[in-house]
Amino acid sequence: MSTGHRSPTEAPDLRLAGFAVACWLAALTVVYGSAARGLALVAGGVLAAVGLVAGMFAADRVRRGRPGRPGRARPRRLGGPGRFGWIGVALAIGVVCGSAAAATRVATRDADPLATLVRDRAAVTVELIIRDDPRQVRSAVAGPALWLVPVRLADLSLQSGAVASVGSSVVRARLLVLGTSGGWAGLLPGQRVRVDGRLAPSRGGDLNAGVVSTADDPVPVGVSSWAQRAAGVLRTGLQRACVGLHDEPGGLLPGLVVGDTSRLDVGVEEDFRATGLTHLVAVSGSNVAIAVGFVLLIMRWCRAGPGLTAAACTVALVGFVILARPSPSVVRAGVMGAIGLLALATGRQRAALPALCTTIAVLVMIDPELSADAGFALSVLATGGLLLLAPRWRDAMTARGVPAGAAEALAIPAAAQLACTPVVAGLSGTISLVAVPANLLVVPAIAPATVLGVATAILSPIWPVGAQWLAWLAHWPAWWLVVVARYGARVPAGALPWPDGVTGALALAGLTLIVLVLLRHGLARKLLVVVAVAAVVGALPVRLVVAGWPPPGWVVAVCAVGQGDVVVLPAGPRTAVVIDAGPEPAAADRCLRRLGVRVVPLLVVSHFHADHVAGVGGILRNRRVTTVATTGWPEPAAGRDAVTMAAAGRGVAIGAVPAGWTFRHGSVELTVLGPTESFSGTRSDPNNNSLMVLAVVRGVRILLTGDAEHESQRALLDRLGPAGLRADVLKVAHHGSSFQEVDFLDAVDAAVAVVPVGTGNRYGHPDPGVLARLSAGGARVLRTDVDGDLAVVWRDGRLAVSTRRLTAVDGAS
């Protein structure tokens, strides 16, 4: 998107900025508080505004030498102190507007009798109006799929048969549905449904009056609007046209065009997050500007008049909002894009900035929940960066001889990224050093992918074959985005840790403002450049050395992937045998990336519980995997089917292996010790039928026990005896649960015991008694929830342990 006029940059018009920011912050304060807090802010804002106005007029009369005489003073005639007074008035009015709008919605959120029913966790039958697309947040591999559905309450009755009297204000309250039924898939915003469920309190920080938990299918009792139905047809057509494409660009394209990330590869999503490209797969003002800007260019090429051009752009804007779904986030994006196009069409940044401020205030007053929405903050900051920073940076570069096109191409992503960095850092706990280069590299591909994707969606219901052809064309620029993100995410020390949360965001925002102010002064600018270069040149080698992972001489690594197992045995350069895949593909993929593993000759699946197999897609992603060896116990079926389908989809051989099966590759020798029999009727048959594997790496014996419990451990001990179980390293079974055979632990007599376990898990793992028993036996006990990634090292004839604490850079679960 162009920043518009090429004449010397005008000074920004910030007269409405204070009003917009005050309105935003006041609404945020009330949304996280109560209606009473909102009313207090309204009263305080009114008193402050009245007091400031009265004080300014009194001061003006004194200054004119007519104290006490009535007179009228025009605001524009007030001197310096008067100007500051009017700024204060604007701030006070912003507080009044934001807090009043938010207090009204919060009063609805907290009103009885709905609030009482929520506190009592009442079983209810509700009629709901869907507000946005249902979103699946948990794979069916890990149990029933979980759907998040933002809704508005239309009617409510108690399942007990009692009458629940709800007033009209409460009926319009917002709720969030947590559903485990596949019936939520495909429902459209605006559609009315009925469902039985149980109320529960929401997490707070939004306008949801509560949560409806349900396992039932929703019963439609109406249809959505024609616009939503049309959007559904076009979005489905776009998805269908992308089915035959490669998974990564094919799954990315709908996200680029309309924000539909249902097929987005988890690895691509992680790469986009690491390289600061996540904004590309969320409908934002840039999407709108590209689509409508393309129409604007066509109209200018056709030499259309201003009226016809404005009409065509308006039609394109409305059409894109319908295509991407007219939800609050998309409407917000449409407004932000329209502001950017205003700057483009008029070349007047002074007109666009007050429009942006007015839009912020209006949107927040219409929907105060936006004040707490990170996407809203990013949209505002990105648009503000384009209007305030990009023109100045562009002009400064052109004044130094940089070609105008190159200057604009550099200024736009740099300005938008700098403006958004404080919020991104607060959300992720990192500062990406590759974000600006990555955003610059993808600029040439964004517009073609978006325009061709929109054309694909429009053509899909009319000519499906033609739509598939357009999708094939569009997938090439999408492929370029995937490549940039993939290699950008692998840059050593490409992301630096930073304090997360509000504190981190405010700290970086303050630092950014200081830097921008100092850059306006020649000497300070030179000093900052010297300091920045020195810091990078001095700190980067240290960071690369400190962050070096894995340590030299490692023989086994256990990754912190949450409540699940991923164990890695080095078999050669960039090659490793992997045992289990953990609970999430992204976490498994990051684990192997940190270890530099590109080739997996063998993936062992100890059993089919989700915490050991749900991440199998991350192991397979962009790696050469030769064989998958599994347990012979076929349950749970969902996990077994997921592993089978994932292996088949990548052409990887898969099969069950019995006790006694052996494998050798490079420095790894592996033998399956158990289970010695099929266990049935135990507390957990899948756990007791876990593969138990003895691995030998450079002479170090490593016993990997899956989730085996009492019965399986006792049977293996009886069959092999203590001598057959002796090992240097023990991967403690079942995350260190209490279901351990004490004699089995004593027989292993490990020098190092590692416990893969998730932070704050609800199972109480690991068991303190088990840890105490291992320590009493002389083992050094380490756990991934406390120590992060673990690696056992064989160095100078001795075992040592190296740990790597995870930060938000790693995206630890």
N, C-alpha and C positions, 0 to 999 in steps of 0.2 A: 504494500500500500504506500503510495507516495505521500510525502509530507506536504506536498502542495507547492505554494508560491516560491519562486526563486529569488525574489527581492530580499534585501537585507531583513533579517528576522525582527519582527515587531516585539516590543516588550509584552509579556503575557498579562492578560487582564485577570487579576486574582481577586476581584471585588466580591465574588460569590464563594470563593474557596473556603473561607472561615465558616460561612453559613452551612455549606455542604458537609464539612468535616464535623462540625458540632452536631448536626442532625444525625449523622452516621454514628458517632460515639455515644450520643444520648440514647439512641435506639438500642445499641449494643448493650449498654448498661442496664436498660430496663428488661430486655429479653433474658438476660442472665439473672434478673432479680424478680421484682413483683410489680403489680399495678400500683401499689402504694408508693414504691420508689419512683415510678413514673410521674405520679401526681405531685410528689415533692419536687421533682425536677421542673415540672411545668410551673409550679408556683415560684420556685427560685428563679427560673428564667424570666418570667413576667416581671417580677420585682426588679431583677437586674436590668432589664431593658428599660423599664420606666425610670429607674433611678439614674441610669446613664443618660437618657434623653433629657431628663430634668436638669441634671448636673451640667450637661453641655450647653443648654440654653441659658442657664444662670451664668455660667462662665462667659458665654458670648456677650451677654448684657453688660457684665462687669468690664469686659475688654473694650466695649464700645463707649464706656463711660456713662452708661445709663442704667445703673443698678436699680432694680426694683420696678422699672417702668416696663409696661407690656410691650412687646415687640416680637416680630417674627424674624427668625434667622434662617436663611436657606442653608441647607446642609452643605452645599457646594462652596459656601463662603467661609466655612469654619476653617480656622488655621490648623497647624500641625496637631496640637492636642485633640482638636475636634475630629480629625480624620481617625485617630486611634479610638476615639469614643464611638464612632460609627462602626468601626470594626468590632468593638465590644458588643454593640447592639446586634449586629449580624450574628455574632456567636450566640448571644442570648436567645434570639429568635430561632436559630437552628436547634438549640437545646429544647425549646418549647415544642417545635414541630416534631422533632424526632421522638421525644419522650411521650408526647400526647398520642401519636400514632401507635407507638409500641405499647403504651399502657392499655389502650383499647383492646389490642389483640391479646395481651397477656391476661387481661381480665377475663376474656372469653376462655383462654386456656385453663385458668385456675378456678373457673366458676363451678359451683355446686348445681345439680347433684352429680355431674360427671366426675368431678374431682374426688368425691366420696367413693363412687363406684370404682375408680382407678385405685384408690388406696386400699379398698377391700378386695381388689383383684376379682371382681365379679365376673361370673359367666354370663355372657350376653349374646344376643342376636342383633347384628347391626346391618344397616344399609349404608353403603359407602359410595362416594364418588371418587374415582381414581384421579389423582392429581398429576402423576408423572408415570413414565414407563416402569413396570415392575422390573426389578434388578436382581439377578441371581448372584449371591455372594458366597455360596459354598457349593462345591462340586458334589454330585451324587455319590462319588467314590467315598467320601468321608461321612456317609450317612445320607439321610434325606436332604434334597436340595433345599436351601433356605432362600426365600424371596423377600426382599424389602420393597414395600409398596406404599408410597406416600398417598394418603387419602384424606377426604373431608367427610365428616360424619353427616349423614342425612336423616337417619332414624335409629332408634335404639330401644330394645326391650330386654328384660331379664329372662334368662332361660328358666328360672325357677317359677315363672308364671306371674310373679309380682309385677305391678305396673311401675315403670320408671318414668317419672314425669320430667321431661327435659324441655327447657324453653327454647325459643327460636335462636337465641344467641349461642347456646351451648350446641345446638344442632350443627352450627357452622364451624365447630371446633375441628382442628386438624388432628389426625391420628397417624400412626405408623403401623402398618401390618407386617408381622413376621410370620410368613406362611411356609409350610413345608409341602404343600400340594403343588403338583405341576400345573394345576388349573389356572394359576396366576399368569403363566406364560402366554403371551399373545394378547392379553387384555390391553385396551387402549385408554389413554387419558380421557377423562370426561365420561367414561362408562360407569354405569351404576350397577353395583353388585350387592348381594346379601350373603352373609356368612356367619357361622357360629364361632365364637372364640372366647378368650378370657382376657380381661383388661389387666394392664400392669403399668407402673409408672415409667415415664420416658427418662432418658439419661440427662435431660436438662440442656440449656443452652440453645433451645429452639422453641418454636411455638406449638409443638405437639403436646396435646393434652394427655396423651398416654399411648400405650402400645397395645395392639390387639394380636395375641398369639393364637394361631389356629393351624390345625392340620387338615381342615376340611376344604373341599373344592368350593370356590366362590360360585354363586348362582347369579348369572346375569339377569338383571331386571330392566334393562334398557340398553340403548346403543349410544355410542359416542357421537360427536358432531361429525358433519360431513368432512370438515377439515382434518380431523383426527383420522377418519377412515381413509381419506385420500393419502395422508402421510403414511399410514400403515401399508397401503398397497405399494407405494413408491419405495419405502424402506425395505419391504420384503423382496421387491423386484431387484433392488441393488444387492442385497445379500445373495439372492439366487444367481445373479450374474457373476458374483465373485466366487462361487463354489468351486469352479474348475481351476482356479488360480492356485499358485503356491500358497501354503498356509500363512506365511508371515506377511507378505504384501497383500494377499487376498483378505486376511483378517484385519489388516490395518486400514484398507481403503474406506470401508463404511465408517470407521472412526474419524478419518480425516474429513469426510464429507458431512456426516450428520451426527457425529458423536456416538455412533453405535459400536461399542467395544465388546459385544457379546462373543465374537470370534477372535478377538485379539489375542495373539500368542503371549503367554505370560512372560516369556523371555524378552520379547520385544517391548512389553510394557515396562519391565525392569530397566532395559537399556534406555528407553525414553526418559524414565525418571532420573537415571544417573547422568544423562547428558542435557537435562533441562529442556526436553522436547515434549513433555507431557501435555503442554497446552495445545499441541496440534491435534490431539484426539479428544478434546473437549470443545463443544461448540462455543466459539468465542467471537468477539468482534472482528477478528481477522478473517474467519470463515465467511462472515457476512460481507466484509469489505471485498474479498476476492470475488465472490459470486456476483455481487452487485456492481463491483468495479469493472468486471468483464463486460457487463451490459453497458456500462457508461462508456467504455472504450469503443464498443461497437456503435453506439449512438453518435459519438463524436466522429468516428470514421465515416458514418453516413451523413455527417453534417446536419444532424437533427437540431431543431431549435431547443431553447432551454425548457419550454413547457413540455414538449414531447419527451425530452431526455429525462426530466424529473418524473414524468408519468411512468416511463419504462422502468426506471430505477425503483420506483415505488412498487410496481407490480413484481419486480424481481425480488425485492426485499420481503414482501408479504409471502411470495411463493416459497422463498427459502425458509422462512419461519415456519410455514406449514409443513414443508418437507422434513425439517429437523424437529418437529413437534412444537406447537406453541405452549411449551411449559414455561414457568418463570425464568429458568436459566437461559432458555433460547430467546425469549422476549428481551431479556437483559442483553444478550449478545447482539440482538438485532439493533437495539438502541445504541449500544456502544459502536457497532459498525457504522450506523447512520451518522454518528458524530464524526467518525474518522472520514467518511465520505464527504461530509460538510466541509472539512478542512481541505480535502482533495479538490472538490468542485469549486470552492470559492477562493482558495489560497489565503484564507484569513484565519490564522490560528487564534487571533483575539476573539473571533466569533465562536470558534469551536470550544474554547476552554470554559467560558461561562455556560455554554450549552451542556458541557460535561458536568459541571458543578450542579446545574439545575436538575439534570437527569439523575445524578446520584441522590439528591434530596428527594425527588419525586418517587423514585423506585423504592427508597428506604421507607418513605411514608406509606406507600401502597403495600409493601411487603416487608415489615421490619425484620423478618428473619434473615433477609439478605445481609444485614449488618454483621451477622456472625458467619457468613458463607465465604470460604476461602476463594472459591471461584469468582465471586463478585469482587473481592479485593484485588485479585489478579487482573481481572478485566479492567477495573478502574485504573490500577497502577500502570498497566501496559498502555492504555489509551493516554493517560497523563504523560507517560514517558515519551510517546510519539509526538505529543503536542508541545511539550515543554523542552525536552532535551534534544530530540532528533533534529529539528530545524537548525538549532544553534551548532550542533556538532557537524552537520552537513555543511553549513556555511563556513565554519572554521576550516574544514578540510578543503573545500573548493578554493578558499582564499589562499591556501598553501599549494595550489596547483593540482590537487587531486581531481580527476574527472568527475563531473557532476553525478553521473550514474553510479560510479563506484563509491563516491562519498555517501550517496543516499542508501546504497545497499549495505554499507558498513554501519551507518548511523542508526538505521531503523532497528535491526535486531539488537544492537548494543544498548540502545536507549530502553527498549522494551525489557530486555533482560535485566539491566541494572535496576530499573524501577521495581521489577517483580522479585528481585533477589532477597530482600528482607523477609517477605512472606514465605518464599520457598525455603529459606534457611530455617525459619521458625517451624515450618511443617516437617521438614526432613532432618534437621540437625546437621546439614552440610552446606557448604558453599562449593558449587561446581566451577572448576577452572576451565572446563571444556564447553560450557554452555554457549558462550558467545560464538566461538569458532563453529560449533555444531549448528547453531541456528543460522549462521551465515552460509554454511555449506548447503543447507537444505532449502534456502530461499528459492533457487531456480526451480525446484521440484514441487513446491507447495501449490502454486497456482495451477499448473497443468493437472496435477492429481485431483485437486478440488473441482475444477471446471469439468474435467472429463467424468469425474464421479457423479456430479450433479446431472450431467447429460445422460449418464447411464441410468440413473434412477428415473429420470423423466421418460426415457425411451423404453424402459423395461416392460410396462404394461401394454405398449403398442407393438413393439418389435423385439421380442426376447433375444433373438439371435444377434441383432444389431447391438443390443445392450451388452451382450457377452463380448462382442468385439471391442466396444468402447472400454469395457472393464479391463480387457487385456492390454489395451493401450495405457490405461490409467495405472495399471499395476507396475509399469516400469518406473515412473517417478516415485511411486510408493516404495518400490524395491530400493531406490537410492536412499530414501529416508531410513529404511531398516539398516542398510550398510553403514551409514554415518553414525547411527545410534549404537550399533554393535561395536564398531571399532572405537568410538568415542568413550564407551563405557569401559573399555579395556586399557585406556591410557593410565599408566602408573600414577598414583596420587592425583588422579583427575578430579577428585572431590575431597575437600578438606573438612574435618569436623568443626561444628559450630554449636553453641548452646541452642537447644530447641525451645519451642514454646513462645509465649508472648515476650518473655525477657530477651531471648535471642533475637527475635524479629525487631524489637525496639532498639536493641543495642546496635544491630547492623544498620538499621535505618538512620540512627543518629550518626554513626560513623560515615555512612554514605553521604549524608548532608554536609558533614564537615569537609569531606574530601571534595565534594562539588564546589563548596565555597572557596576552598584553598586553591582549586584549579583555576580560578578566575584571576589569580595573581601570579605573575611570571616567576618570581623567585620561589614561591611556595610550590608552584607546579613542577619546577625542576627538582626541588628537594623531594617531593612525593615520588617522582619517577625514579630517582636514585634509590630511595628507601624501598620502593616496591620491587625493583629489580634485584636489589641486594637481598631482600627477604626471600624472594623466589629462588635465586641462585644459591643462597646459603641454606635455606630450609629444605629444598626439594631433595637434594642427595641424602640428607639426614632422614627425611621421611621415607624415602625409598628403602634405605637400609633398615630402619626401625620396623617398617611395615612388611619387610621381607617375609614371605610365607610361601611354602613351608620351610622350616629350619633345615639346614644341612644334616644329612644322616637320618632323616625320619624313616620310621618303619611302619607306623600306623597313625592315621589322623582320624579324629572323631569330631564331626562338625556340629556347631550349635545351630540347629534348625528348628528349635522349638520342641514340642512334646513329640519326639520321634527320633529315628536312628538314620544316620548316614555315616558309614565307616569306610575309610579309604585306605587301600594297601598299595604302595608304590611298586610298579612292575617294570619301570623303565622311564626314559625321558618322556614327559608329558603323557604317560601311560599309567593306568592304575586299575586294580580290581576294586569294585564297589560292592559293599554289602548294605542293602536296603536303601530306600529313596526318600525317607522322611515324609512329613505331612503336606508339603507344599512344593510345587515345581520350581517356583522362583528361588526358594531357599536352597534346594538341592543344586540348582544351577549355579548359584553364587558360591556354594561350597566348593564345587569342582573348579570354578574359575579362580578362586583364591589359591587353590592348589596347583593351578596350571594344567589341569588334566584335559586332554583333547581326545584320547583314545581309551576306551573301556573294553578290554577283551572279554570281561565277564562281569555281569551284574547278578548278584545273588539276592533273591527275594526270600527272606527267612520265613515269612508268612504273609497273609493277605489283609491284615488289619491296615486301616487307612494311614496310621502314623508311620507305617513302613513302606507303603506303596503309592500314596496319593501324589508324591513328588516324582514319579517315574518319568513324566514328560520332561522335567528339568534335567534328568540324567541323559536322556536321549537327545536333547536339543543341541544341534550343531556339533555333535560328537560321533565318532565311529564306534558303535557298540556292536560287538560280534555275537554274544550269546547272553541269554537270560536264563539262569537256573533257579527253579522255584521249589518250594515244598510240594509234596504230593497231596497235602490236605486241601480240599477245594474251597473251603469256607474262610471268610465270608465271600459269597459269590460276586458281590459288587466289586470288591478289590481284585479278585481273580480275573474277572472280565475286563477290568480297566487295564491291568498289566498285559493281558493277552492282546487286547485291541491296540495298545500303544506299541507293543513289539511288532505286531503284524503290520501296522501302519508304516513302520520304518524298515520293514523287511528283515527284522532281527530274529534269529532262531531262538525258540523258547521251549523249555521242557522241564519236567520234574526230575529231581535227582535223588537217589536213595542213599542211605548210610553206606559209607565205604567209597563213594564216588570221589575221585581225585582230579585235580586240575593244576597245571603248571604253566606259568608264563613269566619270563624274565626272572626277577628276583622273588617271585611269589610261588610258594607251594601250598596247596589248599586241599584239605580232606574233610569231607562231611562225616561227622561222628554220629549224629543223631538227627531225628528221633529214631530210637531203636525199634519202635513199634508204633502202630496207630493208636492214639489215645482217644477214647470216646467216653462221654459222661463225666468228664472232669469239670472243674470250675470254669475253665476256658479251654476248649478243645483246640481252637486255632493257636493259642499261645503254646500249649504243650506239644503241638505238632510243628513248632518252629524248627527250621534247620539250625543245628549247632555245628559250627565249623571251627576246625583248628587250622590256622594259617601259620606258616613259617616264612619270615622275611629276614634274610641275611642272618639266619641262625636264631632269631628271636621268635619264641613261641607265643602266639596270640590266640586266645580262646574267645570266640564270638558266639554268644548264646541266644541271640534273638530275644524272644519273650518267654522262654521256657520256664515253667513253674515247677512245683514240688515233684509231681509225678514223673515228668520227663527228666529232671535233674537226677532223681533217685535211680531211675532205670539206667541212665548212662553211667552213673557211678558204680552201680552193681555190675555192669557189663565190663567196663574198662578198668575199674579200680583207680586208686589215687595216682598211680604211676602214669596211667594213660591220660589223665586230665591235667597233669602238671603243666603250668604255663607261666611265662614271664609277665604277660599282660592279660587282664580279664576285662572284657566288655560286660558289665554287670547286666543280667537279664532284666527285662521288663522295667527299665528306667529306675532300677533300685527299689522295686516294690518289696513288700514284706513276704511275698510268695517265693522265698528262696529256701533251698535245702541247706541247712548249716553245714552238714558234712561235705556237701558238694563244694561250698566256698572254701572250707578248710583244705580239701584235697587239691584244689587248684593252686593254692598257696602263691598267689600272684604278688609280684613286687609292685605292680601298678594296677589299680582298678579304676576304670573310667565309667562314668554314668551319664549317658545321654538323656537329658530331661529338660522339660520346658519350664520357664519361669512362671511361678504362680499357678501351676497346674492344679486342677480341682481334685486330683486323686490322692494328694498327700505324698507324692513321690519326691525324692527317695525316702525310704523308711530309715529313721535315725538308728534303729537297732541294727539294721543291715550294715550301715556305714560304720558303726562302732565295731561290729564284728570283723569287718575287713581291716580296719585300722589296727585293731588288737592283734590281728594275724601278721602285721608288719607291712601291709600294703599302703602305698601312697594313694589316697583316694582323691580323684578330681571329678568335677561335674560340670556339664556344659552350661547350666543355668547360672552358675557362679563364675566359672573361669573362662567361658567362651569356647572358641575352637581349641582342641587339645591335640598335641602331637607327641608321640613317644619317640625318642631319639636314641640311636645306638652310636655311642661316641667313645673312642678310646677304651673299648671293651667294657663299657658300663652303660646302663640305662639312665636316661635323663628325660625330663618332661618339659615341653615348651607350651605356653598358652598364648592365646591371642584374644584379648577382650574385644568384643564386637561393639561397633558404634552404629549410628544411624547411616553411616556411609555404606555399611554392609547390609542394611535393612534387616537386622536380626529380628526374629520373631519373638 
